Amino acid sequence: MEGIAEKHEPDKTTGLAPSKKKKSLSHLVYIGPHLILFLIFGILPLIYGIYVSFTRWDLVGQPEWVGLANYKEVLFNQSSTFHSQFFNGVKNTLIFVVISVPLLIIIPLIIALALNTKVKAASLFQSIFYIPGLFSISAVALIWLLVFNKRLGPINNILGSDANWFTSQPHAWLLILVVSVWWGIGGNLVIYRAALSSISKDMFEAADIDGAGSIKKFFYITIPSIKFPILYTLVMTTLASFNIYGQPVMLTNGGPTESTTVAMMYIRNLAFGSGQSVAGVASAMAMLLGIIMVIVSIFQFVVLSKDDTK
Amino acid sequence: MKKVSMSKTISYIFLVFMTLIWVVPLLFGVFTSFKSETEIKGVGFQLLPVNWTLNQYIDVLENTTNAPIIRWFINSMLISVTHTILVVVIVSLAAYGYTRLQFKGRNLLFWTLLCASMFPSVVNIIPTYKIVDTFGWVNTMWSCVVPGLGGVAHIFLVRQFMLGIPKEYDESAKMDGASDFYIYSRIILPLIKPILIVVALFTFTGSWNDFLWPTIVFNDVEAMPITAGLELLKGIYGDYLFMGQLMASASLALIPTFVMFLFAQKYFIESLSLSSGIKG
């Protein structure tokens, strides 16, 4: 762009003679505000977070360098509560991810397929499934607390059950999953619906001529055609599910006996809970969780984008 | 032909069934807020109130000591509106810079930012608290307004949109001697209005519904937004003695984003296909 050859003619992209735009810092007026905020609230916390994960720190005083001690304690010290909390938290987070992600992909996909059969009022249906995601988890969880309430809620009335959904298993997980699916399918549904409507009709007509059944058409035309949206939503939904926090906090408070206490809850409570803050250990846990998330996303991306290309 | 109507019938049955699951709990919660406490505790499932009453709302609004819901609502509004305005300004400026201005390493810088912002934000929470605390923003709205302004995803979205606008528009203005700012404010801004509306809607919704962060940076009951307030309410009205008041409070928190959706449905729906890059 700064080549000599361009000197004689105006720069194609700006319409200005190259000499005029030399060493101007005016672009900083535009990107500067964001750049500063990004450095302070995007980069600095990342670097600082990595640093404090190697320190003993109570959020108030000076972090005291302890090397790998936090990581060793969290990962290997069997007698440490931090160790058992981290593993319990990651286990519960993984339980949620493994069950919720397929549901958050398959259910909206089925709904999108149903909407794609040229039903009337398709966009009204779509809106209905989309709307819960517009609400905060603390508001919708309060409503679900009523719906599943042992005495007052319709669920037990209808099922004729007297289960306490908040304090027994597997009810507690079921409750969290129901609310999560109810709350979380909207975005994926809209993406799948847009993707399905963009598949060319010709392919289905050609398949009809060849006598392909609808199941065959689904697996050989529909799925390959929306492969990219599915991969995209898979990675994004997985990352979102790893961040699960609000549902167990509001619905089960992590119970019964910490069986729904997820990693984010332990991290938050260790750093900002009522007791003495152990922000260093909590940061190490956050780092480990972050690394798990990165590995899982890369794994999903590599495996799934290779698989079908043949 | 027969087969087509079969699949359509199955679709309808399935969709209506799912719609009931999606709608009834929400309506049940909202309708319960219009029931009296005795009616709520009555036996059996009753969707609509027998006697409509606003008493739950009156009780909730009158409790200004330990659960100042109006205050929380206003706090949330102030946070979300301020945050949204700042995001739109900062994002549109930056996206303009990254698409229309020429400077060395422009694209490299942008992609570096995007990659750096990809690392899971769970790591950022604890240090961001320390930064916010250093600025003296704990228990103030700025703790929720400012940190999110460093995000890159929205710039990416607007940048993609801007790249689709022919350069001729601003080039001819530039030939006529228009300044960068003139081009940004008079030519580009009107053209990117649709995507900025999308950014604004999503930013507002995200800010209004943010849950984890406000519960960390606020312990002052008077200053907190409504999401954090509702968590407190769950404790205050615990044991479900005041289910009606809980439902009234929750219903109030649903209003802003719901109203926004009614007016701007199209933007919510279209944006998702834009952001995932599968448009067309």
Interface residues (C-beta under 8 A of the other chain):
Chain A: M1 D11 T13 T14 G15 L16 K21 S24 S26 H27 V29 Y30 I31 P33 H34 L35 L37 F38 L39 I40 F41 G42 I43 L44 P45 L46 Y48 G49 I50 V52 L59 I110 I111 A114 L115 T117 K118 V119 S123 F125 Q126 S127 I128 F129 Y130 I131 P132 L134 F135 S136 I137 S138 A139 V140 L142 I143 W144 L145 L146 V147 N149 R151 L152 P154 N157 I158 W182 G187 V190 I191 A194 A195 S198 S214 F228 P229 Y232 T233 L239 F242 N243 Y245 G246 V249 M250 M264 I267 R268 A271 F272 A279 A282 S283 A286 M287 L289 G290 M293 V294
Chain B: V4 S7 K8 I10 S11 Y12 F14 L15 M18 T19 I21 W22 V23 V24 P25 L26 F28 G29 V30 T32 I40 K41 G44 F45 I90 V91 L93 A94 Y96 G97 Y98 L101 Q102 F103 R106 L109 L113 A116 S117 F119 P120 V122 V123 N124 I125 I126 P127 T128 Y129 K130 I131 D133 V146 P147 G148 L149 G150 G151 V152 I155 K167 E171 S172 K174 M175 D180 F181 Y184 T205 W208 N209 D210 F211 L212 T215 I216 I226 T227 A228 L230 E231 L233 K234 Y240 M243 L246 M247 S249 A250 S251 A253 L254 T257 F258 M260 F261 Q265 F268 I269 L272 S273 S276 G277 I278 K279 G280
